[in-house]
Structure formats: C-alpha cells, structure tokens
Amino acid sequence: MLRGELTGLRARANGDAAILHAELYEDVEVWLRGSHRPWTPLPGQRSPYALPDDERKADPETGAAEFSIVELITGELAGSCALWGMDTHNRYGHIGIELRPAYRGRGLGLDAVRLVCRYGFSVLGLHRMQLETLADNHAMIAVAEKAGFTREGTLRGESWVNGVFLDTVVFGLLAEEFAG
C-alpha cells in the first residue's frame, strides 16, 4: 500500500466494488458530473468498479492503474483513484478521484492526489500528470491547486452533463514541480 498522511492507496479488495458501486455509481448526478461515460443501469457484477475475480493490479501496460483509497486512521474504504490514459512514450497520465460522500471535505482527496502523483512520478517515471474537472467543481479545483497543479486552460462546453454542456478545466503538473 502507498501511504500518505491521511490515506493509503491499495489494490481493489473483495467487497470494495459493491460499496463503490452503491455509493458512487448509483448516485446518478455524481456519476454524470465525474465521468465522460454515460450512466446506464448496471447490476453490480457489471459495475465499472467490478474487477475480474474481484482483483485488480496497477498495470501501466493497460494504460491505467486503479486503486482503492483507504482512510488510514480507520482503515475504511474512502473512495477510488486512478491514473489512467497513460502514455509510456511521452510519459504522462491523467488522474481521476472519487470519494464516498461520508469522506468528502476532510482533506483525503488532496492526500490521495499527492499519493497518486508520487506513484506516477517516482514509481512509473512519468514526466507529467494531468487532471480535468468541471469548471464548477470548486472542491477539485482547490485540491489541484493545493497539490501544485497549474491551471492550463478551459475546454468550453466540453462535457455533456445531464442535458447541458459544461466547461472543463485542465490542470497539469510536471515531475520537477512536484513537492512530494
């Protein structure tokens, strides 16, 4: 497990997928605001959090490393984090993070973003991390800025969310800018 001050990142464990599916996927509004994929009703075994044989390993060859976020003080599952869209030639990846409702607003997101950056830069040797969020997602924007990301631009009307197009903000962080 990768350990930060408040959180740990570990491989998805038995039972994680059912909890994440119930609290993150089945909250349609949250799913629509956090994914570029449309929401459709799915049974738990077809959940985006379900894993073959309920196992997942971080595998940069597949272009993604998916983790469960654990709150260290309680050992409880706090959410999901991914380093996705990795390009091993140009050495960059994208960060995605989702926290269960009871774990939001407690600094866990910032700690998890720092951990996945440490993993990408130190373990995988990436040069650049990128994250995208809706322009009205003030919590994620604050996390990106506190983690040292630079706001690089706005993609106007880029995200189709619940019947309207919303702007997406792009943030980037280079390895030499990462404070660890």
mmCIF file of the C-alpha atoms, coordinates in Angstrom:
data_MODEL
# 
_entry.id   MODEL 
# 
loop_
_atom_site.group_PDB 
_atom_site.id 
_atom_site.type_symbol 
_atom_site.label_atom_id 
_atom_site.label_alt_id 
_atom_site.label_comp_id 
_atom_site.label_asym_id 
_atom_site.label_entity_id 
_atom_site.label_seq_id 
_atom_site.pdbx_PDB_ins_code 
_atom_site.Cartn_x 
_atom_site.Cartn_y 
_atom_site.Cartn_z 
_atom_site.occupancy 
_atom_site.B_iso_or_equiv 
_atom_site.pdbx_formal_charge 
_atom_site.auth_seq_id 
_atom_site.auth_comp_id 
_atom_site.auth_asym_id 
_atom_site.auth_atom_id 
_atom_site.pdbx_PDB_model_num 
ATOM 1   C CA . MET A 1 1   ? 0.000   0.000   0.000   1.00 0.00 ? 1   MET A CA 1 
ATOM 2   C CA . LEU A 1 2   ? 1.171   3.519   -0.762  1.00 0.00 ? 2   LEU A CA 1 
ATOM 3   C CA . ARG A 1 3   ? 0.818   5.585   2.417   1.00 0.00 ? 3   ARG A CA 1 
ATOM 4   C CA . GLY A 1 4   ? 0.272   9.305   2.789   1.00 0.00 ? 4   GLY A CA 1 
ATOM 5   C CA . GLU A 1 5   ? -0.582  11.353  5.848   1.00 0.00 ? 5   GLU A CA 1 
ATOM 6   C CA . LEU A 1 6   ? -4.320  10.586  5.808   1.00 0.00 ? 6   LEU A CA 1 
ATOM 7   C CA . THR A 1 7   ? -4.851  7.977   3.119   1.00 0.00 ? 7   THR A CA 1 
ATOM 8   C CA . GLY A 1 8   ? -3.440  4.856   1.590   1.00 0.00 ? 8   GLY A CA 1 
ATOM 9   C CA . LEU A 1 9   ? -3.779  3.619   -1.971  1.00 0.00 ? 9   LEU A CA 1 
ATOM 10  C CA . ARG A 1 10  ? -4.133  -0.122  -2.405  1.00 0.00 ? 10  ARG A CA 1 
ATOM 11  C CA . ALA A 1 11  ? -5.374  -2.621  -4.951  1.00 0.00 ? 11  ALA A CA 1 
ATOM 12  C CA . ARG A 1 12  ? -9.131  -3.107  -5.028  1.00 0.00 ? 12  ARG A CA 1 
ATOM 13  C CA . ALA A 1 13  ? -10.102 -5.696  -2.387  1.00 0.00 ? 13  ALA A CA 1 
ATOM 14  C CA . ASN A 1 14  ? -13.027 -8.079  -2.053  1.00 0.00 ? 14  ASN A CA 1 
ATOM 15  C CA . GLY A 1 15  ? -16.132 -6.058  -1.278  1.00 0.00 ? 15  GLY A CA 1 
ATOM 16  C CA . ASP A 1 16  ? -14.803 -2.679  -2.463  1.00 0.00 ? 16  ASP A CA 1 
ATOM 17  C CA . ALA A 1 17  ? -16.624 -2.832  -5.787  1.00 0.00 ? 17  ALA A CA 1 
ATOM 18  C CA . ALA A 1 18  ? -20.063 -3.301  -4.206  1.00 0.00 ? 18  ALA A CA 1 
ATOM 19  C CA . ILE A 1 19  ? -19.588 -0.318  -1.876  1.00 0.00 ? 19  ILE A CA 1 
ATOM 20  C CA . LEU A 1 20  ? -18.188 1.938   -4.601  1.00 0.00 ? 20  LEU A CA 1 
ATOM 21  C CA . HIS A 1 21  ? -20.950 0.923   -6.998  1.00 0.00 ? 21  HIS A CA 1 
ATOM 22  C CA . ALA A 1 22  ? -23.698 1.653   -4.451  1.00 0.00 ? 22  ALA A CA 1 
ATOM 23  C CA . GLU A 1 23  ? -22.337 4.999   -3.290  1.00 0.00 ? 23  GLU A CA 1 
ATOM 24  C CA . LEU A 1 24  ? -20.648 6.401   -6.406  1.00 0.00 ? 24  LEU A CA 1 
ATOM 25  C CA . TYR A 1 25  ? -22.147 4.781   -9.490  1.00 0.00 ? 25  TYR A CA 1 
ATOM 26  C CA . GLU A 1 26  ? -25.739 4.613   -8.300  1.00 0.00 ? 26  GLU A CA 1 
ATOM 27  C CA . ASP A 1 27  ? -25.647 8.336   -7.431  1.00 0.00 ? 27  ASP A CA 1 
ATOM 28  C CA . VAL A 1 28  ? -26.524 9.276   -10.996 1.00 0.00 ? 28  VAL A CA 1 
ATOM 29  C CA . GLU A 1 29  ? -25.885 13.022  -10.607 1.00 0.00 ? 29  GLU A CA 1 
ATOM 30  C CA . VAL A 1 30  ? -22.420 12.424  -9.147  1.00 0.00 ? 30  VAL A CA 1 
ATOM 31  C CA . TRP A 1 31  ? -21.598 9.874   -11.859 1.00 0.00 ? 31  TRP A CA 1 
ATOM 32  C CA . LEU A 1 32  ? -22.691 12.233  -14.646 1.00 0.00 ? 32  LEU A CA 1 
ATOM 33  C CA . ARG A 1 33  ? -20.516 15.030  -13.247 1.00 0.00 ? 33  ARG A CA 1 
ATOM 34  C CA . GLY A 1 34  ? -17.441 12.854  -12.772 1.00 0.00 ? 34  GLY A CA 1 
ATOM 35  C CA . SER A 1 35  ? -17.310 10.633  -15.835 1.00 0.00 ? 35  SER A CA 1 
ATOM 36  C CA . HIS A 1 36  ? -17.211 11.124  -19.566 1.00 0.00 ? 36  HIS A CA 1 
ATOM 37  C CA . ARG A 1 37  ? -19.173 7.890   -19.899 1.00 0.00 ? 37  ARG A CA 1 
ATOM 38  C CA . PRO A 1 38  ? -22.972 7.968   -19.796 1.00 0.00 ? 38  PRO A CA 1 
ATOM 39  C CA . TRP A 1 39  ? -24.808 6.434   -16.864 1.00 0.00 ? 39  TRP A CA 1 
ATOM 40  C CA . THR A 1 40  ? -26.828 3.329   -17.588 1.00 0.00 ? 40  THR A CA 1 
ATOM 41  C CA . PRO A 1 41  ? -28.420 0.985   -15.062 1.00 0.00 ? 41  PRO A CA 1 
ATOM 42  C CA . LEU A 1 42  ? -25.921 -1.789  -14.391 1.00 0.00 ? 42  LEU A CA 1 
ATOM 43  C CA . PRO A 1 43  ? -26.003 -4.689  -11.980 1.00 0.00 ? 43  PRO A CA 1 
ATOM 44  C CA . GLY A 1 44  ? -23.129 -4.788  -9.501  1.00 0.00 ? 44  GLY A CA 1 
ATOM 45  C CA . GLN A 1 45  ? -21.222 -7.509  -11.333 1.00 0.00 ? 45  GLN A CA 1 
ATOM 46  C CA . ARG A 1 46  ? -21.052 -5.245  -14.417 1.00 0.00 ? 46  ARG A CA 1 
ATOM 47  C CA . SER A 1 47  ? -20.132 -2.167  -12.398 1.00 0.00 ? 47  SER A CA 1 
ATOM 48  C CA . PRO A 1 48  ? -17.221 -0.006  -13.562 1.00 0.00 ? 48  PRO A CA 1 
ATOM 49  C CA . TYR A 1 49  ? -15.717 -0.873  -10.168 1.00 0.00 ? 49  TYR A CA 1 
ATOM 50  C CA . ALA A 1 50  ? -16.145 -4.640  -10.592 1.00 0.00 ? 50  ALA A CA 1 
ATOM 51  C CA . LEU A 1 51  ? -12.953 -6.482  -11.264 1.00 0.00 ? 51  LEU A CA 1 
ATOM 52  C CA . PRO A 1 52  ? -12.288 -9.825  -12.888 1.00 0.00 ? 52  PRO A CA 1 
ATOM 53  C CA . ASP A 1 53  ? -12.245 -12.281 -9.997  1.00 0.00 ? 53  ASP A CA 1 
ATOM 54  C CA . ASP A 1 54  ? -12.606 -9.147  -7.806  1.00 0.00 ? 54  ASP A CA 1 
ATOM 55  C CA . GLU A 1 55  ? -8.894  -8.409  -8.329  1.00 0.00 ? 55  GLU A CA 1 
ATOM 56  C CA . ARG A 1 56  ? -7.093  -5.525  -9.995  1.00 0.00 ? 56  ARG A CA 1 
ATOM 57  C CA . LYS A 1 57  ? -3.447  -4.731  -10.203 1.00 0.00 ? 57  LYS A CA 1 
ATOM 58  C CA . ALA A 1 58  ? -1.813  -1.493  -11.181 1.00 0.00 ? 58  ALA A CA 1 
ATOM 59  C CA . ASP A 1 59  ? -0.676  -2.158  -14.729 1.00 0.00 ? 59  ASP A CA 1 
ATOM 60  C CA . PRO A 1 60  ? 0.767   0.703   -16.774 1.00 0.00 ? 60  PRO A CA 1 
ATOM 61  C CA . GLU A 1 61  ? 0.771   -1.536  -19.849 1.00 0.00 ? 61  GLU A CA 1 
ATOM 62  C CA . THR A 1 62  ? -3.045  -1.370  -19.893 1.00 0.00 ? 62  THR A CA 1 
ATOM 63  C CA . GLY A 1 63  ? -2.951  2.421   -19.672 1.00 0.00 ? 63  GLY A CA 1 
ATOM 64  C CA . ALA A 1 64  ? -4.467  2.514   -16.188 1.00 0.00 ? 64  ALA A CA 1 
ATOM 65  C CA . ALA A 1 65  ? -3.595  1.941   -12.552 1.00 0.00 ? 65  ALA A CA 1 
ATOM 66  C CA . GLU A 1 66  ? -6.693  1.774   -10.358 1.00 0.00 ? 66  GLU A CA 1 
ATOM 67  C CA . PHE A 1 67  ? -6.627  1.989   -6.587  1.00 0.00 ? 67  PHE A CA 1 
ATOM 68  C CA . SER A 1 68  ? -8.967  1.949   -3.642  1.00 0.00 ? 68  SER A CA 1 
ATOM 69  C CA . ILE A 1 69  ? -8.463  4.870   -1.261  1.00 0.00 ? 69  ILE A CA 1 
ATOM 70  C CA . VAL A 1 70  ? -8.337  3.897   2.405   1.00 0.00 ? 70  VAL A CA 1 
ATOM 71  C CA . GLU A 1 71  ? -8.569  6.306   5.319   1.00 0.00 ? 71  GLU A CA 1 
ATOM 72  C CA . LEU A 1 72  ? -5.529  5.323   7.393   1.00 0.00 ? 72  LEU A CA 1 
ATOM 73  C CA . ILE A 1 73  ? -6.907  6.238   10.808  1.00 0.00 ? 73  ILE A CA 1 
ATOM 74  C CA . THR A 1 74  ? -9.976  3.981   10.431  1.00 0.00 ? 74  THR A CA 1 
ATOM 75  C CA . GLY A 1 75  ? -8.873  1.525   7.748   1.00 0.00 ? 75  GLY A CA 1 
ATOM 76  C CA . GLU A 1 76  ? -12.174 2.205   5.969   1.00 0.00 ? 76  GLU A CA 1 
ATOM 77  C CA . LEU A 1 77  ? -12.680 2.389   2.214   1.00 0.00 ? 77  LEU A CA 1 
ATOM 78  C CA . ALA A 1 78  ? -12.904 6.110   1.369   1.00 0.00 ? 78  ALA A CA 1 
ATOM 79  C CA . GLY A 1 79  ? -13.080 6.030   -2.414  1.00 0.00 ? 79  GLY A CA 1 
ATOM 80  C CA . SER A 1 80  ? -11.429 5.210   -5.701  1.00 0.00 ? 80  SER A CA 1 
ATOM 81  C CA . CYS A 1 81  ? -8.479  6.717   -7.535  1.00 0.00 ? 81  CYS A CA 1 
ATOM 82  C CA . ALA A 1 82  ? -6.984  6.039   -10.954 1.00 0.00 ? 82  ALA A CA 1 
ATOM 83  C CA . LEU A 1 83  ? -4.020  7.010   -13.011 1.00 0.00 ? 83  LEU A CA 1 
ATOM 84  C CA . TRP A 1 84  ? -5.476  6.484   -16.473 1.00 0.00 ? 84  TRP A CA 1 
ATOM 85  C CA . GLY A 1 85  ? -4.756  7.272   -20.105 1.00 0.00 ? 85  GLY A CA 1 
ATOM 86  C CA . MET A 1 86  ? -1.071  6.676   -19.505 1.00 0.00 ? 86  MET A CA 1 
ATOM 87  C CA . ASP A 1 87  ? 1.278   7.212   -22.404 1.00 0.00 ? 87  ASP A CA 1 
ATOM 88  C CA . THR A 1 88  ? 4.565   5.474   -21.648 1.00 0.00 ? 88  THR A CA 1 
ATOM 89  C CA . HIS A 1 89  ? 6.351   7.027   -24.634 1.00 0.00 ? 89  HIS A CA 1 
ATOM 90  C CA . ASN A 1 90  ? 5.544   10.648  -23.749 1.00 0.00 ? 90  ASN A CA 1 
ATOM 91  C CA . ARG A 1 91  ? 5.468   9.708   -20.046 1.00 0.00 ? 91  ARG A CA 1 
ATOM 92  C CA . TYR A 1 92  ? 2.210   11.241  -18.889 1.00 0.00 ? 92  TYR A CA 1 
ATOM 93  C CA . GLY A 1 93  ? -1.026  10.153  -17.286 1.00 0.00 ? 93  GLY A CA 1 
ATOM 94  C CA . HIS A 1 94  ? -4.368  11.510  -16.107 1.00 0.00 ? 94  HIS A CA 1 
ATOM 95  C CA . ILE A 1 95  ? -5.647  11.433  -12.537 1.00 0.00 ? 95  ILE A CA 1 
ATOM 96  C CA . GLY A 1 96  ? -9.203  10.610  -11.537 1.00 0.00 ? 96  GLY A CA 1 
ATOM 97  C CA . ILE A 1 97  ? -10.501 10.507  -7.984  1.00 0.00 ? 97  ILE A CA 1 
ATOM 98  C CA . GLU A 1 98  ? -13.855 9.783   -6.349  1.00 0.00 ? 98  GLU A CA 1 
ATOM 99  C CA . LEU A 1 99  ? -14.619 9.905   -2.646  1.00 0.00 ? 99  LEU A CA 1 
ATOM 100 C CA . ARG A 1 100 ? -17.572 8.321   -0.905  1.00 0.00 ? 100 ARG A CA 1 
ATOM 101 C CA . PRO A 1 101 ? -19.950 11.026  0.440   1.00 0.00 ? 101 PRO A CA 1 
ATOM 102 C CA . ALA A 1 102 ? -19.012 10.481  4.110   1.00 0.00 ? 102 ALA A CA 1 
ATOM 103 C CA . TYR A 1 103 ? -15.314 11.050  3.326   1.00 0.00 ? 103 TYR A CA 1 
ATOM 104 C CA . ARG A 1 104 ? -15.560 14.331  1.418   1.00 0.00 ? 104 ARG A CA 1 
ATOM 105 C CA . GLY A 1 105 ? -14.331 17.648  2.819   1.00 0.00 ? 105 GLY A CA 1 
ATOM 106 C CA . ARG A 1 106 ? -11.762 16.087  5.163   1.00 0.00 ? 106 ARG A CA 1 
ATOM 107 C CA . GLY A 1 107 ? -8.527  16.509  3.198   1.00 0.00 ? 107 GLY A CA 1 
ATOM 108 C CA . LEU A 1 108 ? -8.485  12.923  1.961   1.00 0.00 ? 108 LEU A CA 1 
ATOM 109 C CA . GLY A 1 109 ? -8.762  13.916  -1.704  1.00 0.00 ? 109 GLY A CA 1 
ATOM 110 C CA . LEU A 1 110 ? -5.681  16.128  -1.563  1.00 0.00 ? 110 LEU A CA 1 
ATOM 111 C CA . ASP A 1 111 ? -3.683  13.418  0.181   1.00 0.00 ? 111 ASP A CA 1 
ATOM 112 C CA . ALA A 1 112 ? -4.789  10.780  -2.362  1.00 0.00 ? 112 ALA A CA 1 
ATOM 113 C CA . VAL A 1 113 ? -3.918  13.058  -5.312  1.00 0.00 ? 113 VAL A CA 1 
ATOM 114 C CA . ARG A 1 114 ? -0.448  13.600  -3.837  1.00 0.00 ? 114 ARG A CA 1 
ATOM 115 C CA . LEU A 1 115 ? -0.042  9.831   -3.422  1.00 0.00 ? 115 LEU A CA 1 
ATOM 116 C CA . VAL A 1 116 ? -1.024  9.015   -6.989  1.00 0.00 ? 116 VAL A CA 1 
ATOM 117 C CA . CYS A 1 117 ? 1.367   11.740  -8.185  1.00 0.00 ? 117 CYS A CA 1 
ATOM 118 C CA . ARG A 1 118 ? 4.153   10.202  -6.112  1.00 0.00 ? 118 ARG A CA 1 
ATOM 119 C CA . TYR A 1 119 ? 3.336   6.811   -7.633  1.00 0.00 ? 119 TYR A CA 1 
ATOM 120 C CA . GLY A 1 120 ? 3.319   8.181   -11.182 1.00 0.00 ? 120 GLY A CA 1 
ATOM 121 C CA . PHE A 1 121 ? 6.461   10.257  -10.866 1.00 0.00 ? 121 PHE A CA 1 
ATOM 122 C CA . SER A 1 122 ? 8.590   8.066   -8.581  1.00 0.00 ? 122 SER A CA 1 
ATOM 123 C CA . VAL A 1 123 ? 7.471   4.524   -9.396  1.00 0.00 ? 123 VAL A CA 1 
ATOM 124 C CA . LEU A 1 124 ? 6.473   4.793   -13.061 1.00 0.00 ? 124 LEU A CA 1 
ATOM 125 C CA . GLY A 1 125 ? 8.895   7.564   -14.040 1.00 0.00 ? 125 GLY A CA 1 
ATOM 126 C CA . LEU A 1 126 ? 6.208   9.744   -15.611 1.00 0.00 ? 126 LEU A CA 1 
ATOM 127 C CA . HIS A 1 127 ? 7.056   13.321  -16.537 1.00 0.00 ? 127 HIS A CA 1 
ATOM 128 C CA . ARG A 1 128 ? 3.584   14.884  -16.472 1.00 0.00 ? 128 ARG A CA 1 
ATOM 129 C CA . MET A 1 129 ? 0.300   14.413  -14.628 1.00 0.00 ? 129 MET A CA 1 
ATOM 130 C CA . GLN A 1 130 ? -2.942  15.924  -15.821 1.00 0.00 ? 130 GLN A CA 1 
ATOM 131 C CA . LEU A 1 131 ? -6.374  16.197  -14.309 1.00 0.00 ? 131 LEU A CA 1 
ATOM 132 C CA . GLU A 1 132 ? -9.597  17.547  -15.679 1.00 0.00 ? 132 GLU A CA 1 
ATOM 133 C CA . THR A 1 133 ? -12.654 18.657  -13.752 1.00 0.00 ? 133 THR A CA 1 
ATOM 134 C CA . LEU A 1 134 ? -15.842 20.582  -14.366 1.00 0.00 ? 134 LEU A CA 1 
ATOM 135 C CA . ALA A 1 135 ? -15.329 24.329  -14.055 1.00 0.00 ? 135 ALA A CA 1 
ATOM 136 C CA . ASP A 1 136 ? -17.862 24.478  -11.197 1.00 0.00 ? 136 ASP A CA 1 
ATOM 137 C CA . ASN A 1 137 ? -16.206 21.684  -9.176  1.00 0.00 ? 137 ASN A CA 1 
ATOM 138 C CA . HIS A 1 138 ? -14.640 24.051  -6.662  1.00 0.00 ? 138 HIS A CA 1 
ATOM 139 C CA . ALA A 1 139 ? -13.516 21.262  -4.328  1.00 0.00 ? 139 ALA A CA 1 
ATOM 140 C CA . MET A 1 140 ? -11.460 19.508  -7.028  1.00 0.00 ? 140 MET A CA 1 
ATOM 141 C CA . ILE A 1 141 ? -10.072 22.796  -8.309  1.00 0.00 ? 141 ILE A CA 1 
ATOM 142 C CA . ALA A 1 142 ? -8.885  23.607  -4.770  1.00 0.00 ? 142 ALA A CA 1 
ATOM 143 C CA . VAL A 1 143 ? -7.284  20.148  -4.462  1.00 0.00 ? 143 VAL A CA 1 
ATOM 144 C CA . ALA A 1 144 ? -5.469  20.569  -7.791  1.00 0.00 ? 144 ALA A CA 1 
ATOM 145 C CA . GLU A 1 145 ? -4.136  23.993  -6.817  1.00 0.00 ? 145 GLU A CA 1 
ATOM 146 C CA . LYS A 1 146 ? -3.040  22.857  -3.322  1.00 0.00 ? 146 LYS A CA 1 
ATOM 147 C CA . ALA A 1 147 ? -1.276  19.862  -4.871  1.00 0.00 ? 147 ALA A CA 1 
ATOM 148 C CA . GLY A 1 148 ? 0.757   22.226  -7.073  1.00 0.00 ? 148 GLY A CA 1 
ATOM 149 C CA . PHE A 1 149 ? -1.016  21.763  -10.393 1.00 0.00 ? 149 PHE A CA 1 
ATOM 150 C CA . THR A 1 150 ? -1.098  24.670  -12.857 1.00 0.00 ? 150 THR A CA 1 
ATOM 151 C CA . ARG A 1 151 ? -4.396  25.645  -14.426 1.00 0.00 ? 151 ARG A CA 1 
ATOM 152 C CA . GLU A 1 152 ? -3.643  25.284  -18.124 1.00 0.00 ? 152 GLU A CA 1 
ATOM 153 C CA . GLY A 1 153 ? -6.931  26.111  -19.730 1.00 0.00 ? 153 GLY A CA 1 
ATOM 154 C CA . THR A 1 154 ? -10.658 25.693  -20.117 1.00 0.00 ? 154 THR A CA 1 
ATOM 155 C CA . LEU A 1 155 ? -12.337 23.449  -22.643 1.00 0.00 ? 155 LEU A CA 1 
ATOM 156 C CA . ARG A 1 156 ? -15.546 25.319  -23.354 1.00 0.00 ? 156 ARG A CA 1 
ATOM 157 C CA . GLY A 1 157 ? -18.691 23.203  -23.492 1.00 0.00 ? 157 GLY A CA 1 
ATOM 158 C CA . GLU A 1 158 ? -16.613 20.016  -23.455 1.00 0.00 ? 158 GLU A CA 1 
ATOM 159 C CA . SER A 1 159 ? -18.687 17.927  -21.027 1.00 0.00 ? 159 SER A CA 1 
ATOM 160 C CA . TRP A 1 160 ? -22.265 16.771  -21.646 1.00 0.00 ? 160 TRP A CA 1 
ATOM 161 C CA . VAL A 1 161 ? -23.783 16.598  -18.147 1.00 0.00 ? 161 VAL A CA 1 
ATOM 162 C CA . ASN A 1 162 ? -27.430 15.872  -17.532 1.00 0.00 ? 162 ASN A CA 1 
ATOM 163 C CA . GLY A 1 163 ? -28.713 17.638  -20.624 1.00 0.00 ? 163 GLY A CA 1 
ATOM 164 C CA . VAL A 1 164 ? -26.328 20.611  -20.800 1.00 0.00 ? 164 VAL A CA 1 
ATOM 165 C CA . PHE A 1 165 ? -22.779 21.238  -21.966 1.00 0.00 ? 165 PHE A CA 1 
ATOM 166 C CA . LEU A 1 166 ? -20.410 22.392  -19.206 1.00 0.00 ? 166 LEU A CA 1 
ATOM 167 C CA . ASP A 1 167 ? -16.872 23.747  -19.296 1.00 0.00 ? 167 ASP A CA 1 
ATOM 168 C CA . THR A 1 168 ? -13.962 21.560  -18.221 1.00 0.00 ? 168 THR A CA 1 
ATOM 169 C CA . VAL A 1 169 ? -10.820 22.934  -16.588 1.00 0.00 ? 169 VAL A CA 1 
ATOM 170 C CA . VAL A 1 170 ? -7.459  21.283  -17.355 1.00 0.00 ? 170 VAL A CA 1 
ATOM 171 C CA . PHE A 1 171 ? -4.623  21.182  -14.815 1.00 0.00 ? 171 PHE A CA 1 
ATOM 172 C CA . GLY A 1 172 ? -1.068  19.916  -15.317 1.00 0.00 ? 172 GLY A CA 1 
ATOM 173 C CA . LEU A 1 173 ? 1.866   19.090  -13.055 1.00 0.00 ? 173 LEU A CA 1 
ATOM 174 C CA . LEU A 1 174 ? 5.412   18.260  -14.172 1.00 0.00 ? 174 LEU A CA 1 
ATOM 175 C CA . ALA A 1 175 ? 7.705   15.940  -12.224 1.00 0.00 ? 175 ALA A CA 1 
ATOM 176 C CA . GLU A 1 176 ? 10.143  18.751  -11.393 1.00 0.00 ? 176 GLU A CA 1 
ATOM 177 C CA . GLU A 1 177 ? 7.274   20.815  -9.916  1.00 0.00 ? 177 GLU A CA 1 
ATOM 178 C CA . PHE A 1 178 ? 6.054   18.043  -7.635  1.00 0.00 ? 178 PHE A CA 1 
ATOM 179 C CA . ALA A 1 179 ? 6.784   18.775  -3.990  1.00 0.00 ? 179 ALA A CA 1 
ATOM 180 C CA . GLY A 1 180 ? 6.381   15.130  -2.969  1.00 0.00 ? 180 GLY A CA 1 
# 
